[in-house]
């Protein structure tokens, strides 16, 4: 109800960015309420709203978030299930287009954090379709981008974890063990950093 009011206020004020932000909250809320038709409808609204926004950091992260929301809610609830479930062809096409759009914005604005998440999510699509060589390449590029900027390094554990899953699927146990170990080290490092962060960030990361 609150998200709906937020969305309507943003529409009334012709604030496209806030409207899109409300839509990205409405979609999972409707999914949890098992209102799949409404979730699908607002997903289309979000795709249309995204197209109308000028390129910006906010648009890039909205595109990345929207790419995540294209998969069914039941699949997204578990990273293990998600990584082992190939995306539907239409979902893969849409997600790839959104992530490539975000990546282009990240490169144009020289934003390593945007590039890291866009590349990592593209690597995830390759992982799910068992294109493992491409998945490793993109995931390593995501890791490299994240390592270029301290503000982006909180994502490093995601890409180490992803590499671990990919190597494990290839039965490369030594490489998988090393990647998983690095992921744990990153989380431990983040855990200590977050102790001095604000409480909102602590909650978001948990």
C-alpha positions as CSV (number, residue, x, y, z in Angstrom):
1,X,0.0,0.0,0.0
2,X,2.8,2.4,0.9
3,X,4.8,1.5,-2.2
4,X,1.7,2.1,-4.3
5,X,1.2,5.6,-2.8
6,X,4.9,6.3,-3.3
7,X,4.6,5.3,-7.0
8,X,1.5,7.4,-7.5
9,X,3.0,10.5,-5.9
10,X,6.1,10.1,-8.1
11,X,3.9,9.8,-11.2
12,X,1.9,12.9,-10.2
13,X,5.1,14.8,-9.7
14,X,6.6,13.5,-12.9
15,X,9.6,12.1,-11.0
16,X,10.7,9.2,-13.1
17,X,13.6,8.1,-10.9
18,X,11.5,7.9,-7.8
19,X,8.7,6.1,-9.7
20,X,11.1,3.5,-10.8
21,X,12.5,3.1,-7.3
22,X,8.9,2.5,-6.1
23,X,8.3,-0.1,-8.9
24,X,11.4,-2.0,-7.9
25,X,10.0,-2.3,-4.4
26,X,6.5,-3.1,-5.6
27,X,7.5,-6.1,-7.8
28,X,8.9,-8.3,-5.0
29,X,6.2,-7.2,-2.6
30,X,3.5,-8.4,-5.1
31,X,5.5,-11.6,-5.6
32,X,5.5,-12.3,-1.9
33,X,1.8,-11.7,-1.8
34,X,1.5,-14.3,-4.6
35,X,0.0,-11.6,-6.9
36,X,1.9,-12.8,-9.9
37,X,-0.2,-10.9,-12.5
38,X,0.4,-7.6,-10.7
39,X,4.1,-8.3,-10.3
40,X,4.3,-9.0,-14.1
41,X,2.4,-5.8,-14.9
42,X,4.6,-3.6,-12.7
43,X,7.7,-5.3,-14.1
44,X,6.6,-4.1,-17.6
45,X,6.0,-0.6,-16.1
46,X,9.6,-0.7,-14.7
47,X,11.1,-1.6,-18.0
48,X,9.3,1.2,-19.7
49,X,10.2,3.7,-17.0
50,X,13.9,2.7,-17.2
51,X,13.9,3.5,-20.9
52,X,12.7,7.0,-20.2
53,X,15.5,7.9,-17.8
54,X,18.7,9.6,-18.8
55,X,21.9,7.6,-18.2
56,X,23.1,7.9,-14.7
57,X,24.5,5.9,-11.8
58,X,20.9,5.4,-10.4
59,X,19.7,4.2,-13.8
60,X,22.6,1.7,-14.1
61,X,21.8,0.2,-10.6
62,X,18.1,0.1,-11.4
63,X,18.9,-1.8,-14.6
64,X,21.0,-4.3,-12.6
65,X,18.2,-4.7,-10.0
66,X,15.5,-5.1,-12.7
67,X,17.6,-7.8,-14.4
68,X,17.5,-9.7,-11.1
69,X,13.8,-9.4,-10.9
70,X,13.1,-11.0,-14.3
71,X,13.5,-14.5,-12.9
72,X,10.6,-16.1,-11.0
73,X,10.5,-15.3,-7.2
74,X,10.8,-19.0,-6.3
75,X,14.1,-19.4,-8.1
76,X,15.6,-16.1,-6.8
77,X,15.0,-17.1,-3.1
78,X,18.1,-19.4,-3.1
79,X,21.4,-18.6,-4.7
80,X,22.1,-22.3,-5.1
81,X,18.8,-22.9,-6.9
82,X,19.3,-19.8,-9.1
83,X,22.9,-20.8,-10.1
84,X,21.7,-24.2,-11.2
85,X,18.6,-23.1,-13.1
86,X,19.0,-21.9,-16.7
87,X,17.1,-18.7,-17.4
88,X,14.2,-18.8,-19.8
89,X,15.3,-17.6,-23.2
90,X,13.3,-14.3,-23.0
91,X,14.5,-13.6,-19.5
92,X,18.1,-14.2,-20.6
93,X,17.7,-11.8,-23.6
94,X,16.1,-9.1,-21.4
95,X,18.6,-9.5,-18.6
96,X,21.6,-9.4,-20.9
97,X,20.3,-6.2,-22.5
98,X,19.8,-4.6,-19.1
99,X,23.2,-5.6,-17.8
100,X,25.0,-4.5,-21.0
101,X,23.2,-1.2,-20.7
102,X,24.4,-0.8,-17.1
103,X,27.9,-1.8,-18.1
104,X,28.0,0.8,-20.8
105,X,27.0,3.5,-18.3
106,X,29.6,2.2,-15.9
107,X,32.3,2.5,-18.5
108,X,31.1,5.9,-19.7
109,X,31.1,7.2,-16.1
110,X,34.3,5.3,-15.1
111,X,32.4,3.7,-12.2
112,X,34.1,0.5,-11.1
113,X,31.2,-0.5,-8.9
114,X,28.7,-0.4,-11.7
115,X,31.0,-2.3,-14.0
116,X,31.7,-4.9,-11.3
117,X,28.0,-5.7,-10.7
118,X,27.1,-5.7,-14.4
119,X,30.0,-8.0,-15.3
120,X,29.4,-10.3,-12.4
121,X,25.7,-10.6,-13.2
122,X,26.5,-11.3,-16.8
123,X,28.9,-14.0,-15.6
124,X,26.1,-15.4,-13.5
125,X,23.9,-15.8,-16.7
126,X,26.8,-17.7,-18.3
127,X,27.2,-19.9,-15.2
128,X,23.5,-20.8,-15.3
129,X,23.6,-21.8,-18.9
130,X,26.9,-23.8,-18.3
131,X,29.0,-21.5,-20.5
132,X,31.7,-21.9,-17.9
133,X,34.7,-20.4,-19.8
134,X,32.7,-17.2,-20.5
135,X,31.4,-17.2,-16.9
136,X,34.9,-17.4,-15.5
137,X,36.2,-14.6,-17.8
138,X,33.3,-12.2,-16.9
139,X,33.5,-13.1,-13.2
140,X,37.2,-12.4,-13.1
141,X,36.6,-9.1,-14.9
142,X,34.0,-8.2,-12.3
143,X,36.5,-9.0,-9.5
144,X,39.2,-6.9,-11.2
145,X,36.8,-3.9,-11.5
146,X,35.8,-4.2,-7.9
147,X,39.4,-4.3,-6.8
148,X,40.1,-1.0,-8.5
149,X,38.0,1.1,-6.1
150,X,37.6,0.7,-2.3
151,X,34.0,1.7,-2.6
152,X,33.4,-1.4,-4.8
153,X,35.3,-3.9,-2.8
154,X,32.3,-5.1,-0.8
155,X,31.2,-7.0,-3.9
156,X,34.4,-9.1,-4.1
157,X,33.1,-11.9,-2.0
158,X,30.2,-12.4,-4.5
159,X,32.6,-13.0,-7.4
160,X,34.9,-15.2,-5.4
161,X,31.8,-17.2,-4.4
162,X,30.7,-17.3,-8.0
163,X,34.1,-18.5,-9.2
164,X,33.9,-21.2,-6.5
165,X,30.6,-22.5,-7.8
166,X,31.8,-22.5,-11.4
167,X,35.0,-24.3,-10.6
168,X,33.0,-26.8,-8.5
169,X,30.6,-27.4,-11.4
170,X,33.7,-28.2,-13.5
171,X,35.0,-30.5,-10.8
172,X,38.1,-28.3,-10.4
173,X,38.3,-28.8,-6.6
174,X,41.6,-27.1,-5.9
175,X,40.5,-23.9,-7.7
176,X,37.0,-24.1,-6.2
177,X,38.5,-24.4,-2.7
178,X,40.8,-21.5,-3.2
179,X,38.0,-19.3,-4.5
180,X,35.6,-20.2,-1.6
181,X,38.4,-19.6,0.9
182,X,39.0,-16.1,-0.6
183,X,35.2,-15.4,-0.4
184,X,35.2,-16.3,3.3
185,X,38.2,-14.0,3.9
186,X,36.4,-11.2,2.1
187,X,33.3,-11.6,4.3
188,X,35.4,-11.7,7.4
189,X,37.1,-8.5,6.4
190,X,33.8,-6.9,5.6
191,X,32.4,-8.0,8.9
192,X,35.1,-6.1,10.8
193,X,34.7,-3.0,8.5
194,X,30.9,-2.9,9.0
195,X,31.3,-2.7,12.8
196,X,32.3,0.9,12.3
197,X,29.6,1.6,9.7
198,X,26.2,3.1,10.2
199,X,23.4,0.7,11.4
200,X,21.5,0.9,8.1
201,X,24.5,-0.5,6.2
202,X,24.9,-3.2,8.8
203,X,21.3,-4.3,8.4
204,X,21.5,-4.2,4.6
205,X,24.6,-6.4,4.4
206,X,23.3,-8.9,6.9
